[in-house]
Amino acid sequence: MESAATHNELANELLKLAEERYGKRMKKKYHGVVFASRPQLCGDDVIGYTISLSYNAYENINNFRFECSHELIHLLTPTSNWESITFLEEGIAVDFSIEVIKFYNTDSAIIDRYLCAVKNEPKYYRAYNLIKEIKPNRSEIIKKIRTEYPETLLSDLTKRQLKKYTEIPKNIIPELLNKFDTDSDESCCP
């Protein structure tokens, strides 16, 4: 991968794909992609948001797609209150990043490597498995929810709101709404 322009063009392609699947993002300033120690959405509603990716994503297109697609889900309904992010939002982000890896790769070894990476992170793996319980078409259900509540952050959705969707098993709603909290208050944003 060569330049900031190329990285941002790829991020914009992935953003279009995310919006097709999950609905348009909230209209907050978006400054593009930078590279730092780890992937994270940085910023706030005043200055805007930047997607920070790991240095590994700079050199490797699959790492770029995996990390960037995950952070783009957070950009759809961005918040600077990282502690408020729920298993629902993280599950959608993991699910989309796996979908992107599968979309761009036919080599099962590559796909398995990213699935294994998710399995090695128990909280992310749990969030991913919760999202997979939304059937038949989880991205369409999330898009419906976001269309009905366009000004509501994914992490601010309530039990009452989610119960309206029969495709979401009622027994997983409380866990979907639990705060994910990555146990890290350290920011990597430049």
C-alpha positions in Angstrom: 0.0 0.0 0.0 1.4 3.3 -1.0 0.0 6.6 0.1 -2.5 8.3 2.4 -4.7 8.9 -0.6 -4.8 5.2 -1.4 -5.6 4.3 2.3 -8.4 6.9 2.4 -9.7 5.7 -1.0 -9.9 2.1 0.3 -11.5 3.3 3.6 -14.1 5.2 1.6 -14.9 2.0 -0.4 -15.3 0.1 2.8 -17.5 2.9 4.2 -19.8 2.7 1.2 -20.1 -1.1 1.8 -20.8 -0.5 5.5 -23.5 2.1 4.7 -25.1 -0.3 2.1 -25.3 -3.0 4.8 -26.2 -1.0 7.9 -27.5 2.4 6.7 -26.0 5.8 6.2 -23.6 7.2 8.8 -24.5 10.1 11.0 -23.2 13.3 9.4 -20.2 14.0 11.6 -16.8 15.3 10.3 -14.6 12.5 9.1 -10.9 13.2 8.5 -9.8 9.8 7.2 -7.2 7.3 8.3 -4.0 7.6 10.2 -1.6 5.0 11.6 -0.6 4.5 15.2 -0.1 1.7 17.8 -3.6 0.2 17.6 -7.0 0.5 15.8 -9.4 3.0 17.3 -11.9 5.6 16.3 -10.6 9.0 17.6 -12.2 12.4 18.0 -15.4 14.0 19.0 -18.4 15.8 17.5 -16.6 19.1 17.6 -13.3 18.3 15.9 -14.5 15.3 13.9 -13.4 11.7 13.8 -10.3 10.0 12.5 -9.8 6.3 12.1 -6.5 5.2 13.7 -5.2 1.9 12.5 -2.2 -0.2 13.6 1.1 0.0 11.7 0.5 -3.6 10.6 -2.5 -2.3 8.6 -0.2 0.1 6.8 1.8 -2.7 5.2 -0.8 -5.5 4.8 -4.0 -5.0 2.8 -5.9 -7.7 4.7 -5.0 -6.2 8.0 -6.1 -2.8 6.7 -9.5 -4.1 5.5 -10.0 -6.0 8.8 -9.1 -3.1 11.1 -10.6 -0.4 9.0 -14.0 -2.1 8.4 -14.3 -2.6 12.2 -13.6 1.0 13.0 -15.9 2.2 10.2 -18.9 0.6 12.1 -18.0 2.8 15.0 -18.0 5.8 12.6 -21.6 5.1 11.5 -22.8 6.3 14.9 -19.6 7.9 16.5 -19.1 8.8 20.1 -16.2 10.0 22.1 -17.6 8.2 25.1 -15.8 4.9 24.4 -17.1 3.4 27.7 -20.6 3.5 26.3 -20.0 1.1 23.5 -22.1 -2.1 23.8 -21.7 -5.7 22.8 -24.2 -4.9 20.0 -22.0 -2.3 18.4 -18.8 -4.4 18.9 -20.5 -7.5 17.5 -21.6 -5.6 14.4 -18.1 -4.3 14.0 -16.5 -7.8 14.3 -19.2 -9.3 12.0 -18.6 -6.7 9.3 -14.8 -7.1 9.5 -15.1 -10.8 9.0 -17.6 -10.2 6.1 -15.1 -7.9 4.5 -12.2 -10.4 4.8 -14.5 -13.1 3.2 -15.6 -10.7 0.5 -12.0 -9.9 -0.6 -10.5 -13.4 -0.1 -11.2 -16.8 -1.4 -8.2 -18.4 0.4 -9.7 -20.2 3.4 -6.3 -20.0 5.3 -6.5 -16.2 5.2 -10.2 -16.2 6.4 -9.3 -18.7 9.1 -6.5 -16.6 10.4 -8.8 -13.6 11.0 -11.5 -15.9 12.6 -8.8 -17.3 14.8 -7.7 -13.8 15.8 -11.3 -13.0 16.9 -11.6 -16.3 18.8 -8.5 -15.4 20.7 -10.2 -12.3 22.0 -13.1 -13.7 24.2 -15.1 -10.5 24.5 -15.0 -9.8 20.8 -15.8 -13.4 20.1 -18.8 -13.3 22.4 -20.0 -10.1 20.8 -19.6 -11.7 17.3 -21.5 -14.8 18.4 -24.4 -12.7 19.8 -24.8 -10.8 16.5 -24.8 -14.1 14.6 -27.9 -15.1 16.6 -29.9 -12.3 14.8 -31.5 -14.1 11.9 -32.3 -14.4 9.1 -30.4 -11.3 7.8 -28.7 -9.5 10.6 -27.4 -6.6 8.5 -30.9 -5.9 7.2 -32.3 -5.9 10.8 -29.6 -3.5 11.9 -30.3 -1.3 8.9 -34.0 -1.3 9.8 -33.2 -0.3 13.4 -30.9 2.5 12.3 -33.5 3.7 9.8 -36.2 3.8 12.5 -33.8 5.5 15.0 -31.5 7.6 12.8 -30.3 10.0 15.5 -29.7 7.2 18.1 -26.2 5.9 18.6 -26.0 2.1 18.3 -24.8 2.0 21.9 -27.8 4.1 23.1 -30.4 1.7 21.8 -32.7 0.4 24.5 -34.3 -2.9 25.4 -37.7 -1.5 24.5 -36.4 -0.5 21.0 -34.7 -3.8 20.3 -37.7 -5.9 21.5 -39.7 -4.6 18.6 -37.6 -6.7 16.2 -38.7 -10.3 16.4 -35.6 -11.4 14.6 -33.5 -10.5 17.7 -33.9 -13.3 20.2 -35.3 -11.7 23.4 -32.9 -13.7 25.6 -29.8 -12.0 24.1 -31.1 -8.4 24.3 -29.8 -7.7 27.8 -26.3 -9.0 26.8 -26.3 -7.1 23.6 -26.9 -3.9 25.6 -24.2 -4.6 28.1 -21.3 -2.1 28.0 -18.3 -3.7 26.2 -15.6 -1.6 27.9 -12.3 -2.7 26.5 -10.7 -2.0 29.9 -8.4 0.6 28.3 -8.5 4.3 28.8 -5.3 4.7 26.9 -5.6 6.5 23.7 -3.4 5.9 20.7 -4.7 8.8 18.6 -2.2 11.1 17.3 
